[in-house]
């Protein structure tokens, strides 16, 4: 317990720093992540909605992003869906860092027109206590969140649940909050990507603090919670921190790399659905 508490405090300090704000907000995050949010990640979300969610166009979506950081992902997604004529009723972003949650609220007001920004709400909540924390911060009964969301997404956050050994608790809460037929999209770092592996091997920290799950490990908590796994694989060759030149080079190389080394791509993807 003491080790877990120390590791949590370390993450609180790291993700509450000025560096974290710069890293996880749009203006200073880097060209690569902004490109991915508009292309590779956007394609995954649209495919999940159009193919697996099969929404009723008369019913606006309710969306949650857990581990939202500075809000870049959910903000871009709301703008994209509205542009594509897919109405959004409400979108929540949660993160364990209050500073990042505050930054996300500012981002939404800066980047979105008022009618879209009004649909976004950000709350401090831990991944393993999503229902309880979100209910408390909303000041509403937890029962109102059960079966509430159509789509729940997480980017670069589930690996921390594995490090704290609470990935099953996170998946169970996601299952509870999705409506029957609702979809969860999880994107995270691939432990098979050579650069990630070499960097982590050289890290002086405790191995647990830099642990990366396998693709099967990313999927297993959703299976345990009762989800249907719709898609599981690796994708993406553009680093989040890439500049324009490196992003272009990675885009050009991606078709070849996908043929010869897809399992070594940068990201792991698990798309799951709560059975109808």
C-alpha positions as a Python dict, from the first residue, in 0.01 Angstrom:
ca = {
    (1, 'X'): (0, 0, 0),
    (2, 'X'): (282, 240, 86),
    (3, 'X'): (448, 179, -251),
    (4, 'X'): (118, 239, -432),
    (5, 'X'): (60, 563, -240),
    (6, 'X'): (410, 686, -322),
    (7, 'X'): (365, 604, -690),
    (8, 'X'): (29, 783, -698),
    (9, 'X'): (180, 1093, -536),
    (10, 'X'): (457, 1085, -796),
    (11, 'X'): (199, 1085, -1076),
    (12, 'X'): (2, 1365, -909),
    (13, 'X'): (314, 1582, -904),
    (14, 'X'): (410, 1491, -1262),
    (15, 'X'): (68, 1553, -1414),
    (16, 'X'): (-4, 1861, -1210),
    (17, 'X'): (309, 2040, -1326),
    (18, 'X'): (345, 2326, -1571),
    (19, 'X'): (522, 2084, -1808),
    (20, 'X'): (215, 1858, -1807),
    (21, 'X'): (-13, 2149, -1892),
    (22, 'X'): (207, 2235, -2190),
    (23, 'X'): (229, 1871, -2300),
    (24, 'X'): (-143, 1799, -2284),
    (25, 'X'): (-299, 2115, -2427),
    (26, 'X'): (-337, 2181, -2798),
    (27, 'X'): (-126, 2491, -2855),
    (28, 'X'): (192, 2344, -2704),
    (29, 'X'): (139, 1967, -2734),
    (30, 'X'): (315, 1918, -3066),
    (31, 'X'): (218, 1877, -3430),
    (32, 'X'): (204, 1496, -3417),
    (33, 'X'): (-75, 1460, -3162),
    (34, 'X'): (-279, 1735, -3326),
    (35, 'X'): (-246, 1551, -3657),
    (36, 'X'): (-352, 1219, -3503),
    (37, 'X'): (-657, 1371, -3335),
    (38, 'X'): (-778, 1496, -3673),
    (39, 'X'): (-689, 1182, -3870),
    (40, 'X'): (-590, 841, -3729),
    (41, 'X'): (-775, 874, -3398),
    (42, 'X'): (-1070, 1051, -3560),
    (43, 'X'): (-1106, 764, -3809),
    (44, 'X'): (-1119, 513, -3523),
    (45, 'X'): (-1389, 708, -3338),
    (46, 'X'): (-1601, 757, -3649),
    (47, 'X'): (-1573, 390, -3739),
    (48, 'X'): (-1674, 288, -3386),
    (49, 'X'): (-1978, 515, -3400),
    (50, 'X'): (-2089, 437, -3754),
    (51, 'X'): (-2009, 65, -3758),
    (52, 'X'): (-2040, -63, -3402),
    (53, 'X'): (-2255, 185, -3214),
    (54, 'X'): (-2515, 224, -3490),
    (55, 'X'): (-2663, 536, -3342),
    (56, 'X'): (-3009, 672, -3399),
    (57, 'X'): (-2956, 1006, -3576),
    (58, 'X'): (-3247, 1149, -3378),
    (59, 'X'): (-3073, 1074, -3046),
    (60, 'X'): (-2772, 1292, -2966),
    (61, 'X'): (-2468, 1114, -2824),
    (62, 'X'): (-2353, 1114, -2464),
    (63, 'X'): (-1973, 1076, -2449),
    (64, 'X'): (-1716, 1031, -2175),
    (65, 'X'): (-1336, 1041, -2196),
    (66, 'X'): (-1158, 900, -1892),
    (67, 'X'): (-804, 1020, -1832),
    (68, 'X'): (-872, 1320, -2057),
    (69, 'X'): (-562, 1520, -1959),
    (70, 'X'): (-593, 1874, -2094),
    (71, 'X'): (-903, 1786, -2296),
    (72, 'X'): (-751, 1789, -2647),
    (73, 'X'): (-908, 1461, -2752),
    (74, 'X'): (-1266, 1507, -2634),
    (75, 'X'): (-1273, 1869, -2751),
    (76, 'X'): (-1163, 1770, -3103),
    (77, 'X'): (-1409, 1480, -3106),
    (78, 'X'): (-1708, 1698, -3017),
    (79, 'X'): (-1612, 1947, -3290),
    (80, 'X'): (-1563, 1664, -3543),
    (81, 'X'): (-1897, 1500, -3469),
    (82, 'X'): (-2089, 1826, -3490),
    (83, 'X'): (-1916, 1899, -3822),
    (84, 'X'): (-2016, 1554, -3953),
    (85, 'X'): (-2377, 1607, -3853),
    (86, 'X'): (-2361, 1364, -3560),
    (87, 'X'): (-2527, 1553, -3273),
    (88, 'X'): (-2378, 1547, -2925),
    (89, 'X'): (-2600, 1598, -2622),
    (90, 'X'): (-2326, 1610, -2361),
    (91, 'X'): (-1958, 1519, -2323),
    (92, 'X'): (-1764, 1464, -2003),
    (93, 'X'): (-1390, 1450, -1950),
    (94, 'X'): (-1237, 1311, -1631),
    (95, 'X'): (-881, 1309, -1506),
    (96, 'X'): (-716, 1251, -1169),
    (97, 'X'): (-522, 1579, -1202),
    (98, 'X'): (-729, 1884, -1100),
    (99, 'X'): (-485, 2114, -1282),
    (100, 'X'): (-533, 1930, -1609),
    (101, 'X'): (-911, 1935, -1561),
    (102, 'X'): (-899, 2313, -1513),
    (103, 'X'): (-684, 2347, -1826),
    (104, 'X'): (-932, 2135, -2022),
    (105, 'X'): (-1217, 2366, -1928),
    (106, 'X'): (-1020, 2665, -2051),
    (107, 'X'): (-930, 2483, -2374),
    (108, 'X'): (-1294, 2409, -2452),
    (109, 'X'): (-1396, 2771, -2409),
    (110, 'X'): (-1104, 2888, -2623),
    (111, 'X'): (-1129, 2639, -2908),
    (112, 'X'): (-1502, 2578, -2946),
    (113, 'X'): (-1797, 2803, -3024),
    (114, 'X'): (-2011, 2868, -2715),
    (115, 'X'): (-2287, 2625, -2819),
    (116, 'X'): (-2036, 2337, -2839),
    (117, 'X'): (-1831, 2440, -2536),
    (118, 'X'): (-2150, 2437, -2328),
    (119, 'X'): (-2186, 2063, -2396),
    (120, 'X'): (-1848, 1984, -2236),
    (121, 'X'): (-1793, 1927, -1867),
    (122, 'X'): (-1465, 1832, -1697),
    (123, 'X'): (-1428, 1672, -1355),
    (124, 'X'): (-1146, 1540, -1140),
    (125, 'X'): (-1202, 1164, -1106),
    (126, 'X'): (-979, 859, -1075),
    (127, 'X'): (-1007, 584, -1334),
    (128, 'X'): (-1069, 310, -1078),
    (129, 'X'): (-1350, 514, -912),
    (130, 'X'): (-1518, 669, -1213),
    (131, 'X'): (-1879, 619, -1105),
    (132, 'X'): (-1830, 731, -743),
    (133, 'X'): (-1601, 1025, -820),
    (134, 'X'): (-1803, 1152, -1115),
    (135, 'X'): (-2128, 1127, -919),
    (136, 'X'): (-1974, 1318, -628),
    (137, 'X'): (-1833, 1595, -848),
    (138, 'X'): (-2163, 1630, -1037),
    (139, 'X'): (-2354, 1641, -710),
    (140, 'X'): (-2597, 1384, -845),
    (141, 'X'): (-2680, 1022, -748),
    (142, 'X'): (-2448, 756, -890),
    (143, 'X'): (-2752, 570, -1024),
    (144, 'X'): (-2803, 843, -1283),
    (145, 'X'): (-2474, 743, -1448),
    (146, 'X'): (-2567, 378, -1496),
    (147, 'X'): (-2631, 309, -1864),
    (148, 'X'): (-2594, 680, -1933),
    (149, 'X'): (-2322, 700, -2203),
    (150, 'X'): (-2319, 586, -2565),
    (151, 'X'): (-1943, 613, -2617),
    (152, 'X'): (-1654, 607, -2368),
    (153, 'X'): (-1296, 663, -2480),
    (154, 'X'): (-955, 654, -2317),
    (155, 'X'): (-619, 752, -2467),
    (156, 'X'): (-286, 680, -2295),
    (157, 'X'): (-447, 622, -1957),
    (158, 'X'): (-538, 255, -1904),
    (159, 'X'): (-173, 156, -1862),
    (160, 'X'): (-170, 346, -1532),
    (161, 'X'): (-457, 129, -1409),
    (162, 'X'): (-243, -176, -1482),
    (163, 'X'): (45, -27, -1287),
    (164, 'X'): (-184, 28, -988),
    (165, 'X'): (-346, -315, -1036),
    (166, 'X'): (-694, -164, -1063),
    (167, 'X'): (-765, -213, -1433),
    (168, 'X'): (-1060, -445, -1361),
    (169, 'X'): (-1226, -181, -1140),
    (170, 'X'): (-1192, 75, -1421),
    (171, 'X'): (-1342, -160, -1681),
    (172, 'X'): (-1631, -252, -1449),
    (173, 'X'): (-1724, 113, -1401),
    (174, 'X'): (-1705, 177, -1775),
    (175, 'X'): (-1935, -122, -1830),
    (176, 'X'): (-2184, 15, -1577),
    (177, 'X'): (-2190, 361, -1735),
    (178, 'X'): (-2238, 245, -2095),
    (179, 'X'): (-2587, 180, -2222),
    (180, 'X'): (-2651, -169, -2365),
    (181, 'X'): (-2488, -160, -2707),
    (182, 'X'): (-2257, 126, -2601),
    (183, 'X'): (-1896, 120, -2715),
    (184, 'X'): (-1562, 181, -2543),
    (185, 'X'): (-1247, 274, -2740),
    (186, 'X'): (-913, 240, -2565),
    (187, 'X'): (-586, 359, -2723),
    (188, 'X'): (-256, 326, -2540),
    (189, 'X'): (118, 265, -2582),
    (190, 'X'): (222, -64, -2742),
    (191, 'X'): (484, -252, -2539),
    (192, 'X'): (607, -406, -2865),
    (193, 'X'): (719, -73, -3012),
    (194, 'X'): (1102, -92, -2997),
    (195, 'X'): (1163, 269, -2891),
    (196, 'X'): (922, 240, -2598),
    (197, 'X'): (1085, -83, -2486),
    (198, 'X'): (1441, 48, -2504),
    (199, 'X'): (1351, 372, -2325),
    (200, 'X'): (1175, 191, -2043),
    (201, 'X'): (1455, -62, -2000),
    (202, 'X'): (1691, 227, -1940),
    (203, 'X'): (1464, 393, -1685),
    (204, 'X'): (1602, 414, -1331),
    (205, 'X'): (1253, 403, -1181),
    (206, 'X'): (1088, 97, -1031),
    (207, 'X'): (981, -135, -1318),
    (208, 'X'): (620, -109, -1206),
    (209, 'X'): (619, 267, -1259),
    (210, 'X'): (702, 231, -1628),
    (211, 'X'): (521, -97, -1700),
    (212, 'X'): (345, -128, -2036),
    (213, 'X'): (72, -393, -2080),
    (214, 'X'): (58, -629, -2376),
    (215, 'X'): (-230, -604, -2622),
    (216, 'X'): (-399, -900, -2454),
    (217, 'X'): (-356, -736, -2115),
    (218, 'X'): (-523, -419, -2242),
    (219, 'X'): (-820, -627, -2357),
    (220, 'X'): (-851, -862, -2059),
    (221, 'X'): (-1021, -627, -1807),
    (222, 'X'): (-1293, -551, -2061),
    (223, 'X'): (-1345, -922, -2119),
    (224, 'X'): (-1363, -979, -1742),
    (225, 'X'): (-1623, -703, -1712),
    (226, 'X'): (-1848, -868, -1971),
    (227, 'X'): (-1766, -667, -2283),
    (228, 'X'): (-1767, -804, -2635),
    (229, 'X'): (-1427, -734, -2791),
    (230, 'X'): (-1493, -593, -3137),
    (231, 'X'): (-1140, -505, -3243),
    (232, 'X'): (-793, -559, -3102),
    (233, 'X'): (-469, -466, -3274),
    (234, 'X'): (-181, -224, -3320),
    (235, 'X'): (-166, 91, -3532),
    (236, 'X'): (-9, 437, -3567),
    (237, 'X'): (349, 533, -3655),
    (238, 'X'): (333, 905, -3576),
    (239, 'X'): (481, 1010, -3238),
    (240, 'X'): (267, 1250, -3038),
    (241, 'X'): (564, 1488, -3012),
    (242, 'X'): (655, 1477, -3384),
    (243, 'X'): (702, 1796, -3584),
    (244, 'X'): (568, 1849, -3936),
    (245, 'X'): (865, 1683, -4108),
    (246, 'X'): (867, 1369, -3896),
    (247, 'X'): (489, 1341, -3917),
    (248, 'X'): (504, 1351, -4296),
    (249, 'X'): (785, 1093, -4305),
    (250, 'X'): (589, 859, -4076),
    (251, 'X'): (275, 898, -4286),
    (252, 'X'): (467, 804, -4602),
    (253, 'X'): (626, 501, -4435),
    (254, 'X'): (310, 381, -4259),
    (255, 'X'): (164, 164, -4541),
    (256, 'X'): (488, -34, -4570),
    (257, 'X'): (537, -60, -4194),
    (258, 'X'): (180, -184, -4153),
    (259, 'X'): (255, -472, -4389),
    (260, 'X'): (589, -579, -4246),
    (261, 'X'): (566, -484, -3877),
    (262, 'X'): (214, -390, -3766),
    (263, 'X'): (257, -561, -3428),
    (264, 'X'): (543, -315, -3361),
    (265, 'X'): (333, -4, -3426),
    (266, 'X'): (324, 267, -3159),
    (267, 'X'): (-29, 221, -3029),
    (268, 'X'): (-249, -60, -2904),
    (269, 'X'): (-621, -43, -2979),
    (270, 'X'): (-909, -223, -2809),
    (271, 'X'): (-1267, -152, -2916),
    (272, 'X'): (-1529, -322, -2701),
    (273, 'X'): (-1907, -311, -2669),
    (274, 'X'): (-2147, -373, -2385),
    (275, 'X'): (-2384, -645, -2511),
    (276, 'X'): (-2729, -516, -2604),
}
